[in-house]
Amino acid sequence: MAATPEERIAELGLSLPDVVPPVASYTPTVRTGDHVYVSGQVPFVDGALPATGKVGAEVAPDTARELAARCALNGLAAVRAEIGDLSRVVRVVKLTGFVASAPDFTGHPGVINGASDLIGEIFGDAGVHARSAVGVAALPLDAPVEVEMIVEVR
């Protein structure tokens, strides 16, 4: 029998965190029909950002890639809180990643690969998704990366 998404997360040595309460006027997820829209997730670990600043300046691209994976993990925690069990995810439809960047940094896709690759490891073919990787001047709380996603559920 195939491993569940939660089992694959554990096999990767990870665990889903508690959902971080919103820091502004929004909700972590909205379900409409068969889709869950996940609000932008910053890379909180135990309620704090492990790094702040611009990628390509204060934050190394490899560090930002790891932080993008954490954003995806936080997003999956929000999905699980909404639907109860990640086995109910039919597919990850879309992932949008934002990278707070130094003016000359252009490696946004490589940074957001951290999130995309983790989603692929967890969901296999159901994790293959459409994606945007966007460079921005700043993100909330001076986070280096932020990721949002849309998932189809049953």
C-alpha positions in Angstrom: 0.0 0.0 0.0 1.3 3.5 -0.9 2.4 5.7 2.0 0.0 8.5 3.0 1.2 12.1 2.6 1.7 12.3 6.4 3.8 9.1 6.3 6.0 10.6 3.5 6.4 13.8 5.6 7.6 11.6 8.5 9.9 9.6 6.2 11.5 12.9 5.2 12.2 13.6 8.9 9.7 16.4 9.0 6.4 17.0 10.9 3.5 19.3 10.2 3.6 22.3 12.5 0.7 23.9 14.3 -1.0 26.4 12.0 0.3 29.9 12.8 -2.5 32.4 13.7 -2.9 35.1 11.0 -0.9 38.3 11.7 -3.5 40.4 9.8 -7.1 40.4 8.6 -7.3 37.0 6.8 -7.9 33.3 7.3 -5.2 30.6 6.7 -7.4 28.8 4.2 -10.7 29.1 2.3 -12.4 26.1 0.9 -14.8 26.5 -2.0 -16.1 23.4 -3.7 -13.3 21.0 -4.3 -10.5 23.5 -3.8 -8.6 24.9 -0.8 -6.9 28.2 -1.3 -4.0 28.6 1.2 -3.0 32.2 2.2 0.6 33.1 1.9 2.8 31.3 4.3 6.1 32.7 5.6 8.7 30.3 7.0 7.8 30.4 10.6 9.4 27.8 12.8 8.0 27.6 16.3 6.4 31.0 15.8 9.5 32.8 14.7 11.3 33.5 11.4 14.7 31.7 11.3 16.0 34.4 8.9 15.0 37.8 7.7 16.2 40.1 4.9 16.7 40.0 1.2 17.7 37.0 -0.8 21.0 37.7 -2.5 22.0 40.1 0.3 21.4 39.0 3.9 20.0 35.6 3.0 21.9 33.1 0.8 19.9 31.5 -2.0 20.4 28.0 -0.5 19.0 29.1 2.8 16.1 30.8 1.1 15.4 27.5 -0.8 15.2 25.7 2.6 12.9 28.4 3.9 10.6 28.0 0.8 10.3 24.3 1.7 9.3 25.4 5.2 6.6 27.7 3.8 5.2 24.8 1.8 5.2 22.6 5.0 3.3 25.4 6.8 0.8 25.6 3.9 0.2 21.8 4.1 -0.4 22.2 7.9 -3.1 24.8 7.0 -4.6 22.4 4.4 -4.7 19.6 7.0 -6.4 21.8 9.5 -9.0 22.6 6.9 -9.7 19.1 5.6 -8.5 16.8 8.4 -6.3 14.5 6.4 -3.8 15.2 3.6 -4.8 11.9 2.0 -7.9 13.8 0.8 -5.7 16.0 -1.5 -6.3 15.0 -5.1 -3.6 17.2 -6.4 -1.7 20.4 -5.8 -2.9 22.7 -8.5 -0.9 25.9 -8.2 1.9 27.2 -6.1 3.0 30.9 -6.0 6.2 31.9 -4.4 7.4 35.4 -3.6 11.1 36.1 -3.0 12.2 39.3 -1.2 15.2 40.0 -3.3 18.3 42.1 -3.6 18.0 44.3 -6.7 20.4 42.2 -8.7 19.1 38.8 -7.6 17.4 36.8 -10.4 17.4 33.2 -9.0 13.7 33.2 -7.9 12.8 29.9 -9.6 15.7 28.1 -7.8 14.6 29.4 -4.5 10.9 28.4 -5.0 12.1 25.0 -6.1 12.5 24.3 -2.4 8.7 24.4 -2.0 8.0 22.7 -5.3 10.4 19.8 -4.7 9.0 19.2 -1.2 5.5 19.1 -2.6 6.6 16.6 -5.2 8.3 14.4 -2.6 5.2 14.3 -0.5 2.5 13.9 -3.2 4.3 12.3 -6.2 2.4 12.9 -9.5 -0.4 14.6 -7.6 2.2 17.2 -6.5 3.0 18.3 -10.0 1.7 21.9 -10.2 1.5 25.1 -12.1 3.8 27.8 -10.5 4.9 31.3 -10.4 8.1 32.5 -8.8 8.1 36.3 -8.3 10.7 38.7 -6.9 9.4 41.4 -4.7 10.9 44.4 -2.8 9.7 43.3 0.7 7.5 40.7 2.4 5.7 40.8 5.8 7.9 40.8 8.9 11.0 41.0 6.5 10.5 37.4 5.6 12.8 36.3 2.7 10.1 34.1 1.1 6.4 33.5 1.1 4.4 30.7 -0.6 0.7 30.3 -1.3 -1.0 27.3 -2.9 -4.2 26.0 -4.3 -5.1 22.3 -3.8 -7.9 20.1 -5.1 -9.5 17.9 -2.5 -12.1 15.2 -2.3 
